[in-house]
Amino acid sequence: MRFRVLSTDQYCKALRSTIACMEQRTAFATTRRTELFDALVALFLAEGFAHLTLDAIAARLKCSKSTLYTLAGSKEQLVTAATVHFFKRATDTVEAEVATGKGPRERITTYLTAVGEALAAASDQFMTDLDHFTPARAVYERNTRIAARRVQELIDEGVAAGEFRGVHAAFAADLAATMMVRIQQGGVRTGTGLDDAAAYRELATVLTHGIST
């Protein structure tokens, strides 16, 4: 058997070509994975997930069960991963909108309104299933705590800028977080008739007016 000896230049070209092919395959796999999670999240948000089997999910997403197993090892892990994907995507969208705010008051209003709009896509069935599935509920609760800390940061910015009174930022953020949970649990909708997006706008108004100088 003869082996072809490559020059240094030929070797480098071959190596670059191989790396480029590998990067293309990786990019395709990443894009496909994101598309699958987006479709999975859309399905769960619209219909919930407790009643769906892996076979049903695969049929609805028009893919094989083996493809689903590349995302997670079981239905429970798949639901948890989809919940993480949903909240990460929502966070990215919310923060992109907050970045356009021109001041602390506008950023808080934008933040809470954007959170409401992101979560408005979740059906009552999804929220019910999420509440009864501990791993997914833990993801939701963790993101609520993160949101409360973000509100606290925005309040601190407003106090430092002289736009808000020197309130106890942690308490104000905890108040906001409590209302965020109540909104998502349907208590505000039942008690006031406000949908989630409207409730978040009202929360932003009450919060910013209450702490403004």
N, C-alpha and C positions, 0 to 999 in steps of 0.2 A: 504494500500500500504506500502510495506516495503522498507526502504532505507538502502543501504549498507554503512556502515561506513568504510571509508578507513583509513589505517594507514598513518602516515606522509610520509613514504617511498613510499607507493603505490600512494598516491596523487601526489607526486613529479614526479614519473615515468609517470603517466597519463598526467600530465601537460606538461612534456617534449615532450611526444608523440604528443600531440595536437599542440604544438608550432612548432614541426618539420613538421607536415602535413601542417600547415598554411604557413610556409616558403617555402615548396615545391610548393604549389599552387601559391604563390606570385612570385616565381622564374619562374615558367612556364608561368604565365601571362605576366611577364616582357619580357621574351624571345619571346613569341608570338607577343607581341606589337612591339618589335624591328624588328622582321621579317616582319611584315605587313608594317611598315614604310619604311623598306629597299626596299620592293617590290613596294610600292607606289612611292618612289623617283625614282626608276629605270624606272617605267612607265612614270612618268612626264618628266624626263630628256630626254627620248627617243622621246616622242611624244608631249610634252606640256600638258596643262591641260584645257585650255579654252573650248575646244570642248567636253570634257568628262562629262557625267552626273554621278551621284552617282551610278545609275544602271549599267552603262558601266564600271565604276571603279570596282564595286563589281564583275562583270562578269570576268574582266581581272585578278583580284586578286584571283578569285575562292573562294570568301567568300560572306557572306550575307551583306545586307545593315545595318542590326542591328549590325554586327561586326564593320563596318565602324563607326557607331555612338558611339562605345566605344572609338574611337580615337578622334572624334570631333563631334560637334553638327550640322554641316552643311558643304557643299562642300567648302565654302569660308574658314571656320576654318580648314578644312582638308588640303587644299592647303597651308595655312599659316603654319600649324604644320609640314607638310612635308618639306617645305622650311627650317624651323628651323632645322629639323632633318638632312637635307642634309648639311647645313653649319656647324652644330656641328660635324657631322661625318668627314667632310672635314678638319675642324680645328684640330681634334684629330689626323688625319693621318698626316697632315702637321707638327704639333708640334712634333710628334714622330720621323719624319725624321730630323727635325731641331736639335733635341737632340743629334743626332749622329755627328753633325758638330764639327770640331776641332778648329775653330776659327771664328771670326766675319765675315770675307769675305766669308768663306765657308758656314756659317749659313745663311747669306743673300741670297747667290746663291741658297742654298738648299730650303730656304723658298719660294722664288718667283717661282722657278721651280716646287716645290711641289704644290703650289697654282694653277699654270697653268695646271698641270696634273689632279688635282682634279676637276677643272672646265671644263676641256676639254670634260668631259662626257656630258655636257649640250648641247642639240641640239639648233639650231637656233630658232626652234618653242618654246622651253621652255623659252629661253631668251626673245623672243617677248612677250609671255604670261605673264612672270614675270614683264616685263616692264610696261604692261598695267593693272596689278593688284596691286593696291596701298599697301595692307598689305604685300604681298610677296616682292614687290620692296623695301619696308622699311626694311625688314629683310636683303636683299642683301646690301643695302646702309649701314646699321649698321655694317655688317660684313666687308665691305670695309673700314670703319673708324677704326674698330678694327685692320684690317690688316695694315693700315697706321701707327697706333700707335706701332704695333709690329715691323715694319720696323724701325721706329724711335728708339725703344729700342735697336735693333741690331746695328744701326749706332752709338748710344751713347756708346755701349759696345766697338765698334771698335775704337772710338775716345779715350776712356779712356785707351785702351790697346796700343795706339800709332800706330795702324794698319791703321787708317783712318785719314785724315786731319781734323782739327777743323772746320768742315763745320757746317752750320745751320741745325741741324738734322731734325727739324720740316719741313723746306722747302724741304729737300731731300725726306723726307717721303711723303709730299704732292705731290711732283713731281711723285713719284712712284705710289701713289694712283690715281692720274689723269690718268696715263697711264694704270693702272689696269682697270679703268672704261672704257677707250677707247677700250682696248682689248676686254672686255666683250660685248661692244656695237657693235663690229664688224668693227670698224673704222680701226684698224690696219690690220686686215685680208683683207679688201677691198683695203686699200692704199698700202700695201706692199706684200700681198700674203702669209704672215706668218700665220700659224695656231696658236691657243692660246698658246699651250705648247712652241712652238718655240719663240713666242713673249715674253713670260715670261723669257725664258732663255736669250734672248737679253737684256731685261730690267735689269736683274741681272748683266749681263756683263757691260753694260753701267754705271749702278749705282755704282758698286764696283770699276770699273776702274777710274771713275770720282772723287771718294772721297779717293782713296788710297794714301798713303804717297809716 
